[in-house]
Amino acid sequence: MRKLAILTTLALACLVAAPVAAQDKQDKNNRGPLGGVLDTLGSVLGTSPQKLHGTVVLSEGSTFVLRSDDGRSYRVDAASLDPQKTQAFAPGQTVTVNARGGGQAGVLTATDVTPDATSSGKTFQTVSGTVQEANRQRVLFKTRDGLVLPVDVSNVNGLPYLAANQPATLYYEQGSKQEIVGVWVQPGTGQASASQPNTPPPATSAPASAPSASVPSPQSIEGLVESIGVAELKLQTSDGLAITVDTSGVDRQALRAIGPGDVVTVTGKGGATPDRFVAQSVEPRR
């Protein structure tokens, strides 16, 4: 009887040890099911590393906003990095970010940021206004000219608190059907000093792409519509000049019939810089 009990105990020990040993080997080689559980737990707790590539939307101090290549926005804290390294990139530059943090729940903490050697220099369009209401999925944004925009922010992570009637700046891009796609909502009436793609520079320094002479005022200009934003459109004239047209004073119904690729006549006056024009009316060429 004692011999039978000993054999039974040894058999049970082998049955238990075999899968444990196999599991240990699998975890060491492939991380296996246990590794997957630990990775998932790390993601939930915000300790799992992430590697993101995208475009800097705006930068304020040691914090910046990244628009990733897959169409998500993240607020990233780079306070732990060398300040000289974080100052090396600017809004519109593409970078690779290694980070840890809350992802969907909050701010990411950067462990490394590497600017691309070559960057497209992409910038995002902006419009000022006020927040009407906000939740985790949507922000109701009212522009200064009274246009109310429901902005989907389900892919925007780490948004700051947005109170009703709070002044803010909406960063956006245009979708495949020319719809407004929200990229970020920044509280306050002003934008970060380094992230004002649509704010005219001082009159003493015109951008390299600006025409050499100011657009006369008042007058009409004609050109090809390159893109249409919430309160402006990009126009290329027949002589190759790139003009940004402020359409905040134009009836919204009139603008609905106009799209990229249309040739239009804009009546109005010159803006603060040579490449700006303030429209009173925009008419498609018949």
WOJO-V54576 format. One record per backbone hydrogen bond with DSSP energy under -0.5 kcal/mol. CO is the residue of the C=O (numbers start at 1). NH is the residue of the N-H. If there is no record, write none. Layout:
# WOJO-V54576
CO|NH, CO|NH
This chain:
# WOJO-V54576
1|5, 2|6, 3|7, 4|8, 5|9, 6|10, 7|11, 8|12, 9|13, 10|14, 11|15, 12|16, 13|17, 14|18, 15|19, 16|20, 17|21, 18|22, 19|23, 20|24, 21|25, 22|26, 23|27, 24|28, 25|29, 26|30, 26|31, 27|31, 31|35, 32|36, 33|37, 34|38, 35|39, 36|40, 37|41, 38|42, 39|43, 40|44, 41|45, 42|46, 42|47, 42|48, 46|101, 50|99, 52|97, 53|69, 54|95, 55|67, 56|92, 58|65, 60|63, 62|78, 63|60, 64|76, 65|57, 65|58, 66|68, 66|74, 67|55, 68|71, 72|68, 73|157, 74|66, 74|76, 75|108, 76|64, 76|78, 77|110, 78|81, 82|85, 82|86, 83|87, 85|88, 86|89, 90|93, 92|121, 92|122, 93|56, 94|116, 95|54, 96|114, 97|52, 97|99, 98|111, 98|112, 99|50, 100|109, 102|105, 103|106, 107|102, 108|77, 108|110, 109|100, 112|98, 113|115, 114|96, 125|172, 127|170, 128|144, 129|168, 130|132, 130|142, 131|165, 131|166, 133|140, 137|153, 137|154, 138|135, 139|141, 139|151, 140|132, 140|133, 141|143, 141|149, 142|130, 143|146, 147|143, 147|149, 148|150, 149|141, 149|151, 150|152, 151|139, 151|153, 153|156, 155|73, 155|157, 157|75, 161|163, 163|166, 166|131, 167|188, 168|129, 169|171, 169|186, 170|127, 171|183, 171|184, 172|125, 173|181, 175|178, 179|175, 179|181, 180|182, 181|173, 184|171, 185|187, 186|169, 192|195, 196|199, 198|200, 202|205, 207|210, 209|242, 219|268, 221|266, 222|238, 223|264, 224|236, 225|261, 227|234, 231|247, 231|248, 232|229, 233|245, 234|226, 234|227, 235|237, 235|243, 236|224, 237|240, 241|237, 241|243, 243|235, 243|245, 244|246, 244|277, 245|233, 245|247, 246|279, 247|250, 251|255, 252|256, 253|256, 254|257, 255|258, 259|262, 262|225, 262|264, 263|285, 264|223, 264|266, 265|267, 265|283, 266|221, 267|280, 267|281, 268|218, 268|219, 269|278, 273|276, 275|244, 276|271, 277|246, 277|279, 278|269, 281|267, 283|265
